[in-house]
Amino acid sequence: MADDRITMPSSQGGLVRYYNEYKSKLQIKPVHVVALVIAVIFLELLLRIL
């Protein structure tokens, strides 16, 4: 007699938490990124005027 049961794989199988394995030493705050973008836009406008 054949076994008619179907087994499903585990729902947690193969998941890896990469954020726990690697932490960058260089941390950039979102405020610094926005300030850099505004500075680049201002510099671009200044160069177009001159």
HUWORA-V813712 format. One record per residue. OMEGA is omega in degrees with one decimal (999 if undefined). BURIAL is # if it has 24 or more other ideal C-beta (glycine too) atoms within 12 Angstrom, else .. D_LAST is the distance of its C-alpha to the last C-alpha in Angstrom with 1 decimal. Layout:
omega=OMEGA burial=BURIAL d_last=D_LAST
omega=OMEGA burial=BURIAL d_last=D_LAST
//
This chain:
omega=-178.0 burial=. d_last=87.8
omega=177.7 burial=. d_last=84.0
omega=-174.7 burial=. d_last=81.7
omega=-179.4 burial=. d_last=79.6
omega=176.1 burial=. d_last=77.2
omega=178.8 burial=. d_last=73.5
omega=179.1 burial=. d_last=71.5
omega=177.8 burial=. d_last=67.8
omega=179.6 burial=. d_last=65.4
omega=-177.9 burial=. d_last=64.4
omega=-178.5 burial=. d_last=61.3
omega=-176.0 burial=. d_last=59.8
omega=174.5 burial=. d_last=60.4
omega=179.0 burial=. d_last=57.5
omega=-179.5 burial=. d_last=55.0
omega=177.6 burial=. d_last=52.9
omega=-176.8 burial=. d_last=50.8
omega=-178.3 burial=. d_last=47.9
omega=176.5 burial=. d_last=46.2
omega=-175.2 burial=. d_last=49.3
omega=-173.9 burial=. d_last=49.2
omega=176.1 burial=. d_last=45.6
omega=-177.6 burial=. d_last=43.5
omega=176.8 burial=. d_last=40.0
omega=179.6 burial=. d_last=39.4
omega=179.6 burial=. d_last=35.7
omega=179.4 burial=. d_last=35.3
omega=179.1 burial=. d_last=32.0
omega=178.5 burial=. d_last=32.1
omega=178.6 burial=. d_last=30.5
omega=179.3 burial=. d_last=28.7
omega=179.1 burial=. d_last=26.9
omega=179.0 burial=. d_last=25.9
omega=178.7 burial=. d_last=24.5
omega=178.3 burial=. d_last=22.6
omega=178.5 burial=. d_last=21.1
omega=178.3 burial=. d_last=20.2
omega=178.5 burial=. d_last=18.5
omega=179.0 burial=. d_last=16.5
omega=177.9 burial=. d_last=15.4
omega=178.5 burial=. d_last=14.4
omega=178.6 burial=. d_last=12.4
omega=178.2 burial=. d_last=10.7
omega=178.0 burial=. d_last=10.1
omega=178.4 burial=. d_last=8.8
omega=179.6 burial=. d_last=6.4
omega=177.9 burial=. d_last=5.2
omega=179.6 burial=. d_last=5.6
omega=-178.8 burial=. d_last=3.8
omega=999 burial=. d_last=0.0
//
